[in-house]
Amino acid sequence: MSNTARANALSGVLSAHSGHIGIIMDGAEMITCIYANHLRRGIDRFVLSAGHGSALLYSVLKLAGYEIPDLHTFRKIGGLPGHPEYGIDGVDATTGPLGQGVGNAVGLALSQKIRGIRARTYCFVSDGDLMEGVSFESLSFAGRMGLNNLIVLWDDNKLSIDGTAQTDLDINARMRSMGFNVMSVRGDDVSAIEHALERAEKSISPVFIQCKNILGRGTSLQNKPKAHGLALSDTEIMEIISKNISEEGIKLWRVVGARPIANVMRGVFNCNRIKIPKIPERISTRELSGIYLDLLMKSGCDLITGSADLSGNTNVKTSVSKDITKSDFNGNYINYGVREHGMGAIMNGLAIGGIKNAGSTFLVFSDYMRPAIRMAAMSKLPVIYVFTHDSICVGEDGPTHQPIEQLPSLRMIPNLSVYRPCNINEIAYAWNTAIKETEKPTAIILSRQKFTQIPTPLEADLSRGGYVIYKSKSNRVRATLIATGSEIPLAVAVAQRFKNVQVVSVNELKTFQNQDKKYKNSLLRGCVIAIEASSPESWFSIADAVIGVDKFGLSGNGEDVYKEYGFDVDKIANEIKDYVK
């Protein structure tokens, strides 16, 4: 069976003249054992974190009866992609950036525990996966949570592209220290792999199986770094295919494909609508978000929230939050510890497992999460990110903690909604939209500092991404100030100095940019000036000028830093006066 899987995978690589031979040659037995004898279709999950082995995964899935296109479409437009993508039948996570799949598998295993499903998650990792920090953030979390339904198989061939794999000197010792039950077998010994998997399924701890392998086993390049990619001649590949293809193997795979598919119900998400509460005139948006989220959770919202050790700062732990722990998975809050990247990857796994979830940290640390955010957007996973401490107004903590480029860089990610709300109406809209979303992630950007609340007019349509929050005193508008979040009251204070200036709140920039030309022109009147305490690049597509921040911040009182960087009513009014004569 493994020989047949190997031959079919090589056929796909040969057709594409592109792909990775090494993992096909040394990993076929490992994956075959899982799908032939252990993985219960419709119940258990499999994540190929070493996504460069996608041809092998597609081959096994097709043989096992999944709806997989012909392998001759591999790496061709409209065919099977070069790395596994969530949405293909049987592919449980988009992988390829090494280490991401490990976090996804941890999230999937955690989702099974939370939902009370007696199921397992298998994860195939390479040496490369185990050099990435996100893997150990995720695996240490899994060990602390006692996820005994997680089974990780390590393709230990001791080689990577540049030569000897630069992994830990003793991976097994590290895994034991993180709470894993560690086993060791030969990667081509089917009986040993089978015995290890049987033991793993009875373990009281998460399991790590070292599978000692030879990269590119059976080829002219075996045990050489070149075997990783496509370095064999077409002739040699065809010879290997002819040696491995087996009618008996195909027949045995048909037995696997004929097995019944279990129908495990997907999670049902419930969340009631709530009234917008009354709030103080001066308050931070992180506090507003916490107030609204608390009401949502009290109303019975099934959302699971979490934080990278910052719950008291991000306000995602509510009065009805209950910690999910190793001894009790019946909760609605996850303490990820200081593991931003691991949190992002685990959140993706939770979403794939049918759990609506939100995770939080400071905006400046979204950089640690960026690969996981990108994978969520690519995979159409409706996770929610709560990023607080959103500008130079963080103040005394200084430039290391003051985000400058993070906000525009998040807006650049396709299929990611980015809200920077300025009041309770926009907070409620952002949360309600994020909770209803089914096909893309959402980032909600919130302030640490308190500021004056400017109410949203009753007639405003927040669904269009932007609206007039302060009307000009004159019908002849000479300038439009665009702002978001904490810059809204600043922009309004400037506009009040003039008779012919209005303020537009852009609560979600991409949504506004996608509106029809007529609507945008009705708002962007006169000279358009954007004001936002971040790098200005986001705004040049719709603004004539931008007041932003194009250098790193300063240590000092938040209000003083704000003014030092030009966010001052008098200074801005003086700068724009010539435009509004």
C-alpha positions as CSV (number, residue, x, y, z in Angstrom):
1,M,0.0,0.0,0.0
2,S,2.8,2.4,0.9
3,N,4.6,1.5,-2.4
4,T,1.5,2.3,-4.4
5,A,1.1,5.6,-2.6
6,R,4.7,6.4,-3.3
7,A,4.4,5.5,-7.0
8,N,1.3,7.7,-7.5
9,A,2.8,10.6,-5.7
10,L,5.9,10.4,-7.9
11,S,3.7,10.3,-11.0
12,G,2.3,13.7,-10.0
13,V,5.7,15.2,-9.4
14,L,6.9,13.8,-12.7
15,S,4.0,15.4,-14.5
16,A,4.6,18.7,-12.9
17,H,8.3,18.6,-13.3
18,S,8.2,20.2,-9.8
19,G,7.9,18.9,-6.3
20,H,9.7,17.2,-3.4
21,I,11.0,13.6,-3.9
22,G,12.7,13.0,-0.5
23,I,9.6,13.0,1.7
24,I,7.7,10.8,-0.8
25,M,10.4,8.2,-0.6
26,D,10.8,8.1,3.2
27,G,7.4,9.1,4.5
28,A,5.0,6.8,2.6
29,E,5.0,4.1,5.3
30,M,4.2,6.5,8.1
31,I,1.2,8.1,6.3
32,T,-0.1,4.8,4.9
33,C,-0.2,3.2,8.4
34,I,-2.3,6.1,9.7
35,Y,-4.9,6.1,6.9
36,A,-5.0,2.3,6.4
37,N,-5.5,1.2,10.0
38,H,-6.0,4.2,12.4
39,L,-7.6,7.3,11.0
40,R,-11.4,7.2,11.2
41,R,-12.8,9.2,8.3
42,G,-15.1,11.9,9.5
43,I,-13.9,11.7,13.1
44,D,-10.1,11.9,13.3
45,R,-7.9,14.6,11.7
46,F,-4.6,14.5,9.9
47,V,-2.3,17.5,9.4
48,L,0.7,17.3,7.1
49,S,2.8,20.1,8.7
50,A,5.6,19.2,6.3
51,G,3.4,20.6,3.5
52,H,6.1,20.2,0.9
53,G,5.1,16.5,0.9
54,S,1.7,17.4,-0.6
55,A,2.0,15.0,-3.5
56,L,2.2,12.1,-1.0
57,L,-0.8,13.3,0.9
58,Y,-2.9,13.8,-2.3
59,S,-1.9,10.3,-3.4
60,V,-3.0,8.7,-0.1
61,L,-6.2,10.7,0.0
62,K,-7.1,9.7,-3.5
63,L,-6.3,6.0,-2.8
64,A,-8.4,6.2,0.4
65,G,-11.5,7.3,-1.5
66,Y,-11.4,11.1,-1.0
67,E,-12.6,13.4,-3.9
68,I,-9.1,14.4,-5.2
69,P,-8.4,15.6,-8.7
70,D,-6.1,13.6,-10.9
71,L,-2.5,13.8,-9.6
72,H,-1.4,14.9,-13.1
73,T,-2.9,18.3,-12.3
74,F,-0.4,18.7,-9.5
75,R,1.2,22.2,-9.3
76,K,-0.7,23.3,-12.4
77,I,-3.2,26.2,-12.6
78,G,-6.6,24.9,-11.6
79,G,-5.2,21.7,-10.3
80,L,-3.8,20.4,-7.0
81,P,-1.7,23.2,-5.4
82,G,2.0,22.8,-4.5
83,H,1.3,22.8,-0.8
84,P,-1.9,21.5,0.9
85,E,-4.8,23.9,1.0
86,Y,-7.7,23.7,3.4
87,G,-10.9,23.1,1.4
88,I,-9.6,20.2,-0.7
89,D,-11.4,17.0,0.4
90,G,-9.4,15.5,3.3
91,V,-7.0,18.4,3.7
92,D,-7.5,19.5,7.3
93,A,-5.2,22.6,7.2
94,T,-3.3,24.9,4.8
95,T,0.3,24.1,5.4
96,G,3.7,24.7,3.9
97,P,5.2,27.5,6.0
98,L,7.0,25.2,8.3
99,G,5.6,24.9,11.9
100,Q,2.2,26.3,11.1
101,G,0.7,22.8,10.7
102,V,1.9,21.9,14.2
103,G,0.0,24.7,15.7
104,N,-3.1,23.8,13.6
105,A,-2.9,20.2,14.8
106,V,-2.7,21.4,18.4
107,G,-5.8,23.6,17.8
108,L,-7.7,20.7,16.2
109,A,-6.9,18.4,19.1
110,L,-8.0,21.1,21.5
111,S,-11.2,21.6,19.6
112,Q,-12.0,17.9,19.9
113,K,-11.5,18.1,23.7
114,I,-13.6,21.2,24.0
115,R,-16.4,19.7,21.9
116,G,-16.3,16.4,23.8
117,I,-15.5,14.4,20.6
118,R,-13.7,11.2,21.2
119,A,-11.3,11.7,18.3
120,R,-7.6,12.0,17.5
121,T,-5.4,14.4,15.6
122,Y,-2.4,13.1,13.8
123,C,0.4,15.4,12.7
124,F,3.3,14.6,10.4
125,V,6.3,16.9,11.0
126,S,9.7,17.2,9.4
127,D,13.1,18.3,10.7
128,G,12.3,21.8,9.3
129,D,9.1,22.0,11.3
130,L,11.0,21.3,14.5
131,M,13.4,24.1,13.9
132,E,10.6,26.7,13.8
133,G,9.8,28.5,17.1
134,V,6.0,28.3,16.5
135,S,6.2,24.5,16.7
136,F,7.6,24.6,20.2
137,E,5.2,27.4,21.3
138,S,2.4,25.1,20.2
139,L,3.8,21.8,21.4
140,S,4.6,23.2,24.9
141,F,1.0,24.4,25.1
142,A,-0.2,21.0,24.1
143,G,1.9,19.4,26.8
144,R,0.6,21.7,29.5
145,M,-3.0,21.1,28.3
146,G,-2.4,17.3,28.4
147,L,-3.8,16.8,24.8
148,N,-3.5,13.0,24.8
149,N,-5.5,12.9,21.6
150,L,-2.6,14.5,19.7
151,I,-0.2,12.1,18.0
152,V,2.9,13.7,16.3
153,L,5.1,11.7,14.0
154,W,8.6,13.1,13.2
155,D,10.2,12.2,9.9
156,D,13.7,12.2,11.4
157,N,16.1,12.0,8.4
158,K,18.6,14.5,9.9
159,L,18.8,16.5,6.6
160,S,17.5,19.8,5.3
161,I,18.1,21.8,2.2
162,D,21.4,23.2,3.3
163,G,22.8,20.0,4.8
164,T,22.7,18.6,8.3
165,A,19.4,19.6,10.0
166,Q,20.1,22.2,12.7
167,T,17.5,20.8,15.1
168,D,18.0,20.5,18.9
169,L,20.7,18.1,19.9
170,D,18.1,16.0,21.6
171,I,14.6,16.5,20.3
172,N,13.2,13.6,22.3
173,A,14.4,15.0,25.6
174,R,12.8,18.3,24.8
175,M,9.5,16.6,23.9
176,R,9.6,14.7,27.2
177,S,10.3,17.9,29.1
178,M,7.1,19.4,27.5
179,G,5.0,16.5,28.7
180,F,4.9,14.2,25.7
181,N,5.0,10.4,25.7
182,V,8.0,9.8,23.4
183,M,8.5,6.7,21.3
184,S,11.1,5.8,18.6
185,V,10.8,3.5,15.6
186,R,12.3,3.1,12.1
187,G,10.4,5.1,9.5
188,D,10.2,2.1,7.1
189,D,9.2,-0.5,9.7
190,V,5.5,-0.8,9.2
191,S,5.1,-3.2,12.2
192,A,6.9,-0.9,14.5
193,I,4.9,2.1,13.3
194,E,1.7,0.1,13.8
195,H,2.7,-0.9,17.4
196,A,3.6,2.7,18.2
197,L,0.3,4.1,16.9
198,E,-1.6,1.4,18.9
199,R,0.2,2.5,22.1
200,A,-0.3,6.1,21.3
201,E,-4.0,5.7,21.1
202,K,-4.0,4.5,24.7
203,S,-1.7,7.2,26.1
204,I,-2.6,9.6,28.9
205,S,-0.3,12.2,27.4
206,P,0.2,13.7,24.0
207,V,2.5,11.4,21.9
208,F,5.6,12.1,19.9
209,I,6.9,9.3,17.7
210,Q,10.4,9.6,16.3
211,C,10.5,7.8,12.9
212,K,14.2,7.4,12.0
213,N,14.4,7.8,8.3
214,I,16.8,8.1,5.3
215,L,16.0,11.1,3.0
216,G,15.2,9.9,-0.5
217,R,15.5,6.2,0.5
218,G,15.9,3.9,-2.5
219,T,17.2,6.6,-4.9
220,S,20.6,7.5,-6.3
221,L,20.6,10.6,-4.0
222,Q,19.5,8.9,-0.8
223,N,20.8,10.5,2.4
224,K,21.9,13.6,0.5
225,P,20.4,17.1,0.9
226,K,19.6,17.2,-2.9
227,A,17.1,14.4,-2.4
228,H,14.8,17.0,-0.7
229,G,13.6,18.5,-4.0
230,L,13.4,17.4,-7.6
231,A,17.0,16.4,-8.4
232,L,16.4,13.0,-9.9
233,S,16.2,12.4,-13.7
234,D,12.9,11.6,-15.3
235,T,14.3,8.2,-16.2
236,E,15.1,7.3,-12.6
237,I,11.7,8.5,-11.4
238,M,9.9,6.4,-13.9
239,E,12.0,3.4,-12.9
240,I,11.1,3.9,-9.2
241,I,7.4,4.3,-10.2
242,S,7.5,1.0,-12.1
243,K,9.1,-0.8,-9.2
244,N,6.6,0.5,-6.6
245,I,3.2,0.4,-8.4
246,S,1.2,-2.6,-7.2
247,E,-2.1,-4.0,-8.2
248,E,-2.3,-5.7,-4.8
249,G,-1.7,-2.3,-3.2
250,I,-4.5,-0.7,-5.2
251,K,-6.9,-3.5,-4.1
252,L,-6.0,-3.0,-0.5
253,W,-6.6,0.7,-0.7
254,R,-10.0,0.1,-2.2
255,V,-10.9,-1.6,1.0
256,V,-10.0,1.5,2.9
257,G,-11.9,3.7,0.5
258,A,-15.0,1.5,0.9
259,R,-15.2,2.1,4.7
260,P,-18.2,4.1,5.9
261,I,-17.7,7.8,6.6
262,A,-18.8,8.9,10.1
263,N,-20.9,12.0,10.2
264,V,-19.7,14.2,13.1
265,M,-21.8,17.2,13.6
266,R,-20.0,20.5,13.1
267,G,-20.1,22.9,16.0
268,V,-23.3,25.1,16.2
269,F,-22.5,28.7,17.0
270,N,-25.1,30.8,18.8
271,C,-24.9,34.5,19.7
272,N,-27.8,36.7,20.6
273,R,-28.1,40.4,19.6
274,I,-27.8,42.8,22.5
275,K,-28.6,46.5,23.1
276,I,-25.8,49.0,22.9
277,P,-25.1,50.1,26.4
278,K,-24.6,53.6,27.8
279,I,-21.0,54.5,28.2
280,P,-18.9,57.3,29.8
281,E,-18.1,60.4,27.7
282,R,-14.4,59.7,27.9
283,I,-13.2,56.1,27.7
284,S,-10.7,53.8,25.8
285,T,-11.9,51.6,23.0
286,R,-10.3,48.5,24.7
287,E,-12.6,49.3,27.7
288,L,-15.6,49.7,25.3
289,S,-14.8,46.4,23.7
290,G,-14.6,44.7,27.1
291,I,-18.0,46.1,28.1
292,Y,-19.7,45.0,24.9
293,L,-18.0,41.6,24.9
294,D,-19.0,41.0,28.5
295,L,-22.7,41.7,27.5
296,L,-22.3,39.3,24.5
297,M,-20.9,36.5,26.6
298,K,-23.6,37.0,29.3
299,S,-26.2,36.7,26.7
300,G,-25.0,33.2,25.9
301,C,-22.6,33.7,23.0
302,D,-20.7,30.5,22.3
303,L,-17.5,32.4,21.5
304,I,-14.2,31.2,23.1
305,T,-11.8,34.0,23.9
306,G,-8.1,33.9,24.8
307,S,-5.0,36.0,25.3
308,A,-1.3,35.7,25.2
309,D,-0.9,36.5,28.9
310,L,-2.6,39.9,28.6
311,S,-6.2,39.3,29.6
312,G,-6.2,42.3,32.0
313,N,-5.0,44.6,29.3
314,T,-7.0,43.4,26.3
315,N,-10.3,42.9,28.2
316,V,-11.3,39.6,26.5
317,K,-11.7,37.8,29.8
318,T,-15.2,38.6,30.9
319,S,-17.2,38.3,34.1
320,V,-18.6,34.9,32.8
321,S,-15.3,33.5,31.5
322,K,-14.2,30.1,32.7
323,D,-10.6,28.9,32.0
324,I,-10.2,25.8,29.8
325,T,-7.6,23.7,31.6
326,K,-6.0,20.3,31.4
327,S,-8.5,18.9,33.9
328,D,-11.6,20.7,32.6
329,F,-12.2,21.5,29.0
330,N,-15.7,22.8,29.7
331,G,-14.8,26.5,29.6
332,N,-14.8,29.5,27.3
333,Y,-11.4,31.1,27.9
334,I,-7.9,30.0,27.0
335,N,-4.7,31.3,28.6
336,Y,-2.2,30.8,25.8
337,G,0.8,32.1,27.9
338,V,3.3,34.3,26.1
339,R,3.0,32.5,22.8
340,E,1.6,34.9,20.2
341,H,2.6,32.9,17.1
342,G,1.5,29.7,18.7
343,M,-1.8,31.3,19.7
344,G,-2.4,32.4,16.1
345,A,-1.7,28.9,14.6
346,I,-3.8,27.2,17.4
347,M,-6.7,29.6,16.8
348,N,-6.7,28.5,13.1
349,G,-6.9,24.8,14.2
350,L,-9.8,25.7,16.6
351,A,-11.6,27.3,13.7
352,I,-11.1,24.3,11.5
353,G,-12.4,22.2,14.3
354,G,-15.7,24.2,14.4
355,I,-15.1,26.6,17.2
356,K,-15.6,30.3,16.9
357,N,-12.7,31.9,18.7
358,A,-11.0,35.2,19.5
359,G,-7.4,35.8,20.6
360,S,-5.8,38.9,21.9
361,T,-2.5,40.7,22.4
362,F,-0.9,44.2,21.9
363,L,-1.0,45.5,18.3
364,V,2.8,45.7,18.1
365,F,3.0,42.0,18.8
366,S,0.7,41.1,15.8
367,D,4.1,40.9,14.0
368,Y,4.7,37.7,15.9
369,M,1.4,36.3,14.6
370,R,1.6,37.5,11.0
371,P,2.2,34.1,9.3
372,A,-0.7,32.6,11.2
373,I,-2.9,35.6,10.3
374,R,-1.9,35.2,6.7
375,M,-2.8,31.5,6.7
376,A,-6.2,32.3,8.3
377,A,-7.0,34.8,5.6
378,M,-5.9,32.4,2.9
379,S,-7.9,29.5,4.4
380,K,-11.0,31.7,4.9
381,L,-11.1,31.0,8.7
382,P,-13.3,33.4,10.6
383,V,-11.1,33.9,13.6
384,I,-11.1,37.2,15.5
385,Y,-8.0,39.1,16.6
386,V,-8.3,41.7,19.4
387,F,-5.3,44.0,19.2
388,T,-5.0,46.8,21.8
389,H,-2.5,49.5,22.7
390,D,-2.8,50.7,19.1
391,S,-0.5,53.8,18.8
392,I,2.2,56.0,20.0
393,C,-0.2,56.9,22.8
394,V,1.0,53.8,24.6
395,G,3.5,56.4,25.9
396,E,6.0,55.5,28.6
397,D,6.6,52.0,27.4
398,G,8.4,53.6,24.5
399,P,9.0,52.8,20.8
400,T,9.4,49.0,21.4
401,H,5.7,48.9,22.4
402,Q,4.3,51.6,20.1
403,P,3.0,50.2,16.8
404,I,3.7,52.3,13.7
405,E,3.6,50.1,10.7
406,Q,1.4,47.3,12.0
407,L,-2.0,48.8,11.2
408,P,-1.3,49.5,7.4
409,S,0.5,46.1,7.1
410,L,-2.5,44.3,8.4
411,R,-4.7,46.2,5.9
412,M,-2.5,44.9,3.2
413,I,-3.4,41.2,3.9
414,P,-6.1,40.1,1.4
415,N,-9.3,38.7,2.9
416,L,-8.7,40.2,6.4
417,S,-11.1,42.8,7.8
418,V,-9.4,45.4,9.9
419,Y,-11.6,47.6,12.2
420,R,-10.3,50.5,14.2
421,P,-13.5,51.7,16.0
422,C,-13.9,55.1,17.5
423,N,-17.0,54.6,19.7
424,I,-19.5,52.1,21.1
425,N,-21.5,51.9,17.9
426,E,-18.4,51.0,15.8
427,I,-17.3,48.6,18.5
428,A,-20.7,46.8,18.4
429,Y,-20.6,46.8,14.6
430,A,-17.1,45.3,14.5
431,W,-17.9,42.6,17.0
432,N,-21.3,41.7,15.5
433,T,-19.8,41.5,12.0
434,A,-16.8,39.5,13.1
435,I,-19.1,37.0,15.0
436,K,-21.4,36.5,11.9
437,E,-18.4,36.2,9.5
438,T,-17.9,32.7,8.0
439,E,-15.2,33.2,5.4
440,K,-12.5,35.6,6.6
441,P,-10.7,36.6,9.8
442,T,-11.3,40.0,11.5
443,A,-8.9,42.2,13.4
444,I,-10.3,44.7,15.9
445,I,-7.8,47.5,16.7
446,L,-8.3,49.2,20.1
447,S,-6.8,52.1,22.1
448,R,-5.1,51.9,25.5
449,Q,-5.8,55.6,26.2
450,K,-9.1,57.1,27.0
451,F,-10.6,59.7,24.6
452,T,-13.8,61.7,24.1
453,Q,-16.5,59.8,22.4
454,I,-18.1,61.2,19.3
455,P,-21.4,59.5,18.6
456,T,-22.3,57.9,15.3
457,P,-25.2,59.7,13.6
458,L,-28.5,57.7,13.5
459,E,-28.5,57.8,9.7
460,A,-25.0,56.4,9.3
461,D,-24.5,53.2,7.4
462,L,-21.5,51.4,9.1
463,S,-21.7,48.6,6.6
464,R,-20.2,50.8,3.9
465,G,-16.9,51.2,5.7
466,G,-17.1,54.9,6.1
467,Y,-19.6,57.6,6.9
468,V,-19.8,61.3,7.8
469,I,-19.5,61.5,11.6
470,Y,-19.3,65.3,11.8
471,K,-21.1,67.5,9.2
472,S,-19.7,70.8,7.9
473,K,-21.5,73.9,8.9
474,S,-21.6,74.9,5.3
475,N,-23.0,73.1,2.3
476,R,-19.9,74.0,0.4
477,V,-17.4,71.5,1.9
478,R,-13.8,72.6,1.2
479,A,-12.1,69.9,3.1
480,T,-12.8,66.4,4.4
481,L,-10.8,65.0,7.3
482,I,-10.7,61.2,7.3
483,A,-9.9,59.6,10.7
484,T,-10.2,56.4,12.6
485,G,-10.3,55.4,16.3
486,S,-8.7,57.8,18.7
487,E,-8.1,60.4,16.0
488,I,-11.8,61.0,15.4
489,P,-12.2,63.5,18.3
490,L,-9.0,65.2,17.2
491,A,-10.3,65.5,13.7
492,V,-13.7,66.8,14.9
493,A,-12.0,69.4,17.1
494,V,-10.0,70.6,14.1
495,A,-13.2,70.7,11.9
496,Q,-15.0,72.8,14.5
497,R,-12.5,75.6,13.9
498,F,-13.9,76.0,10.3
499,K,-17.3,76.4,8.7
500,N,-16.6,74.2,5.7
501,V,-14.8,71.1,7.0
502,Q,-16.4,67.7,7.6
503,V,-15.1,64.5,9.2
504,V,-15.5,61.0,7.8
505,S,-15.0,58.0,10.0
506,V,-13.6,55.1,8.1
507,N,-14.3,52.1,10.3
508,E,-13.0,49.5,7.8
509,L,-10.9,50.9,4.9
510,K,-11.1,48.0,2.5
511,T,-14.9,47.9,2.7
512,F,-15.0,51.7,2.0
513,Q,-12.6,51.3,-0.9
514,N,-14.9,48.7,-2.4
515,Q,-17.9,51.0,-2.4
516,D,-19.2,52.5,-5.7
517,K,-17.7,55.7,-7.0
518,K,-20.8,57.7,-6.3
519,Y,-20.9,56.9,-2.6
520,K,-17.2,57.6,-2.2
521,N,-17.4,60.9,-4.0
522,S,-20.3,61.9,-1.9
523,L,-18.1,61.6,1.2
524,L,-14.7,62.6,-0.1
525,R,-15.4,66.3,-0.8
526,G,-12.9,69.0,-1.3
527,C,-9.3,68.5,-0.2
528,V,-9.1,65.1,1.5
529,I,-6.8,64.8,4.5
530,A,-6.3,61.6,6.5
531,I,-5.3,61.7,10.1
532,E,-4.2,58.5,11.8
533,A,-1.5,57.8,14.4
534,S,0.3,55.2,12.3
535,S,2.3,54.8,9.1
536,P,0.5,56.8,6.4
537,E,0.7,54.4,3.5
538,S,-2.9,53.1,3.9
539,W,-4.5,56.4,3.0
540,F,-2.8,57.7,-0.2
541,S,-5.3,55.8,-2.4
542,I,-8.1,58.1,-1.2
543,A,-6.5,61.1,0.4
544,D,-4.6,64.1,-0.9
545,A,-2.5,64.4,2.2
546,V,-1.9,62.4,5.3
547,I,-1.0,63.3,8.9
548,G,0.6,60.2,10.2
549,V,3.7,58.7,11.9
550,D,6.7,57.8,9.7
551,K,9.3,57.1,12.3
552,F,9.4,55.1,15.6
553,G,7.9,56.5,18.7
554,L,9.3,58.0,21.9
555,S,9.3,57.2,25.6
556,G,7.2,59.7,27.5
557,N,3.7,60.6,28.6
558,G,1.2,59.4,26.0
559,E,-0.4,62.8,25.4
560,D,3.0,64.5,25.2
561,V,4.2,61.9,22.6
562,Y,1.0,62.4,20.7
563,K,1.5,66.2,20.5
564,E,5.2,65.8,19.7
565,Y,4.3,63.9,16.6
566,G,1.9,66.6,15.4
567,F,-1.4,65.3,16.7
568,D,-2.5,68.6,18.1
569,V,-5.6,70.7,17.2
570,D,-3.8,74.0,16.8
571,K,-1.0,72.6,14.7
572,I,-3.3,70.7,12.3
573,A,-5.8,73.6,12.0
574,N,-2.9,75.9,11.1
575,E,-1.6,73.3,8.5
576,I,-4.9,73.0,6.7
577,K,-6.2,76.6,6.9
578,D,-4.9,77.4,3.4
579,Y,-7.0,74.5,1.9
580,V,-10.3,75.7,3.4
581,K,-10.3,79.4,2.5
